[in-house]
Amino acid sequence: MSLLFYISSIVAILATIMVITRHQPIHALLYLVVSFMAISMIFLSLGAPFSAVLEVIVYAGAIIVLFIFVVMMLNLDKETALQEKKWLQPKVWIGPSILALVLLIEMILLLLEPPSEKMLVTVVTPRQVALSLYGEYIIAVELGGFLLMTGIVGAAHIGKHTKRNLHRFLQNNH
Amino acid sequence: MSSIHAHTVLIVASILFVLGLVGVLTRKNVIFILLSIEIMLNAAGLAFIAAGAKWQQPDGQVMFLFILSMAAAEVSVGLALVLQIHHQHKTLDVEQLKELKD
């Protein structure tokens, strides 16, 4: 079980590195699917099967498909990849990467500070999650419903291509 | 059952988070910035799951569910904005989108 965790975390980190360094958006999306699958495997090895299933269904199945639809609609081609290549010079990425690396080292040092303790992996079943979700977190579930509804309405409103419809009296003046 | 150190999971989560942060800081394409934000949200969810697994409570998975629904709402609005930006400006470069500047 722990070997599974180590292998899948290495796969997740490598796939994520590939995501942020690709030039073609579609290649980055495919590597992101690999990364999500690996993270879902990590969830499974941590004893969270419900979250693992949701990770595959919602992230790799719905969000990535949305991204792929948008990339297809925008018709990003070779030109975009060349432009990305031009933007991704070492002098652009080396500064932020070093700063982020320093932050990462600080975080790892902080995490390693207290004495190490092993955690006992026991499976938290979907039944327990559902009882907690619809018991003590019911208000948050309703707020999540509001959030999704607002997201749908906002996306439908923003994504609409507005055609200029003038009144027939005003059309003559233009 | 075997055991995993809680440190290791949190270190993996922080590495993924920092990779997403580097993506947000270095890329200029809006689509890549949205992808990197997804990576960061996923890393935060991994930290929640690790905390839930350490104390064997379902609360970590509940928080992951909320992060999931928030990410879905955010990505739908963000991609609608990307479509509208491409329609109006014919570019996805964030440095050319500066109409709000003055």
Contacts between the chains, C-beta under 8 A, distances in Angstrom:
chain1	res1	chain2	res2	distance
A	1	B	1	6.6
A	1	B	2	4.6
A	1	B	4	7.7
A	2	B	2	4.6
A	2	B	3	6.8
A	2	B	4	4.9
A	5	B	4	5.4
A	5	B	8	7.7
A	5	B	9	7.7
A	6	B	8	8.0
A	9	B	8	7.8
A	9	B	12	4.4
A	12	B	12	7.2
A	12	B	16	6.7
A	13	B	12	7.0
A	13	B	15	5.7
A	13	B	16	6.7
A	13	B	19	7.3
A	16	B	16	5.8
A	16	B	19	4.7
A	16	B	20	7.5
A	16	B	39	5.8
A	17	B	19	6.3
A	19	B	23	7.2
A	19	B	35	6.4
A	19	B	36	7.9
A	19	B	39	6.9
A	20	B	19	6.0
A	20	B	20	7.6
A	20	B	22	6.2
A	20	B	23	3.8
A	20	B	26	7.5
A	20	B	27	7.2
A	20	B	32	7.4
A	20	B	35	8.0
A	20	B	36	6.3
A	20	B	39	7.7
A	25	B	29	7.2
A	25	B	31	5.3
A	25	B	32	7.0
A	28	B	32	6.7
A	28	B	35	6.1
A	29	B	35	7.3
A	32	B	35	6.1
A	32	B	38	7.3
A	32	B	39	7.5
A	35	B	39	7.3
A	35	B	42	7.9
A	36	B	42	7.1
A	39	B	16	7.8
A	39	B	42	6.1
A	39	B	46	6.2
A	42	B	9	7.6
A	42	B	12	7.3
A	42	B	46	6.7
A	43	B	46	7.7
A	43	B	49	5.6
A	45	B	4	7.4
A	46	B	4	7.3
A	46	B	9	6.8
A	46	B	49	5.8
A	46	B	50	6.4
A	46	B	53	4.3
A	47	B	53	5.4
A	47	B	56	8.0
A	48	B	49	5.2
A	48	B	52	6.9
A	48	B	53	6.3
A	48	B	60	7.4
A	48	B	61	5.4
A	48	B	64	7.8
A	50	B	61	6.1
A	51	B	45	7.8
A	51	B	49	5.8
A	51	B	61	4.9
A	51	B	64	5.1
A	51	B	65	7.7
A	54	B	64	7.7
A	54	B	65	7.0
A	54	B	68	6.2
A	55	B	42	8.0
A	55	B	68	8.0
A	58	B	68	5.4
A	58	B	72	6.6
A	59	B	38	7.6
A	59	B	42	6.9
A	59	B	68	7.4
A	59	B	71	7.6
A	62	B	72	6.8
A	63	B	38	6.6
A	63	B	71	6.8
A	63	B	72	6.5
A	63	B	75	5.3
A	66	B	75	6.1
A	66	B	76	6.8
A	66	B	79	5.8
A	67	B	31	7.1
A	67	B	34	7.5
A	67	B	35	7.1
A	67	B	75	7.6
A	67	B	79	7.1
A	70	B	31	7.1
A	70	B	79	4.8
A	70	B	82	6.1
A	70	B	83	6.4
A	71	B	31	6.8
A	73	B	83	6.8
A	74	B	82	7.6
A	74	B	83	7.4
A	74	B	86	5.3
A	74	B	92	7.5
A	76	B	31	7.9
A	80	B	29	7.7
A	80	B	92	7.9
A	84	B	29	6.3
A	84	B	32	8.0
A	87	B	27	7.6
A	87	B	28	5.0
A	87	B	29	7.7
A	88	B	26	7.3
A	88	B	27	7.7
A	92	B	26	6.1
A	93	B	22	7.4
A	93	B	26	4.1
A	96	B	22	6.1
A	96	B	25	3.8
A	96	B	26	5.4
A	97	B	22	5.4
A	97	B	26	7.1
A	100	B	18	5.0
A	100	B	21	5.3
A	100	B	22	4.9
A	100	B	25	7.0
A	101	B	18	7.4
A	103	B	18	6.5
A	103	B	21	7.9
A	104	B	14	6.3
A	104	B	15	6.5
A	104	B	18	4.3
A	107	B	14	4.6
A	107	B	18	7.7
A	108	B	11	5.6
A	108	B	14	6.8
A	111	B	7	5.3
A	111	B	10	5.3
A	111	B	11	5.9
A	111	B	14	7.2
A	112	B	7	6.2
A	116	B	5	5.6
A	116	B	7	5.9
A	117	B	5	7.4
A	117	B	6	6.6
A	118	B	3	4.0
A	118	B	4	7.2
A	118	B	5	5.9
A	118	B	6	7.8
A	119	B	3	6.2
A	119	B	4	6.2
A	119	B	5	7.2
A	119	B	6	4.9
A	119	B	53	6.5
A	119	B	54	4.6
A	120	B	1	6.8
A	120	B	3	5.9
A	120	B	56	7.5
A	121	B	1	5.4
A	121	B	2	7.1
A	121	B	3	6.4
A	121	B	4	6.5
A	121	B	53	6.5
A	122	B	1	7.1
A	122	B	56	5.1
A	124	B	52	6.7
A	124	B	53	7.2
A	124	B	56	6.5
A	124	B	57	7.3
A	124	B	58	5.2
A	124	B	60	8.0
A	124	B	61	6.3
A	128	B	58	4.4
A	129	B	58	4.5
A	129	B	61	4.8
A	129	B	62	6.3
A	129	B	65	7.8
A	131	B	58	7.5
A	132	B	57	8.0
A	132	B	58	4.3
A	132	B	59	6.4
A	132	B	62	5.5
A	133	B	58	7.8
A	133	B	62	5.2
A	133	B	65	6.8
A	137	B	62	5.4
A	140	B	62	7.9
A	140	B	66	6.2
A	144	B	65	7.9
A	144	B	66	5.9
A	144	B	69	4.5
A	144	B	70	7.7
A	147	B	69	6.4
A	147	B	70	6.5
A	147	B	73	5.1
A	148	B	69	5.9
A	148	B	72	6.9
A	148	B	73	5.4
A	150	B	73	7.0
A	151	B	72	7.1
A	151	B	73	3.1
A	151	B	74	7.4
A	151	B	76	5.1
A	151	B	77	5.6
A	152	B	76	7.0
A	154	B	76	7.9
A	154	B	77	4.9
A	154	B	80	7.3
A	155	B	76	4.3
A	155	B	77	5.2
A	155	B	79	7.5
A	155	B	80	4.2
A	156	B	80	7.8
A	158	B	77	6.7
A	158	B	80	4.2
A	158	B	81	5.8
A	158	B	84	5.8
A	159	B	79	7.9
A	159	B	80	3.5
A	159	B	83	5.4
A	159	B	84	6.5
A	161	B	87	6.5
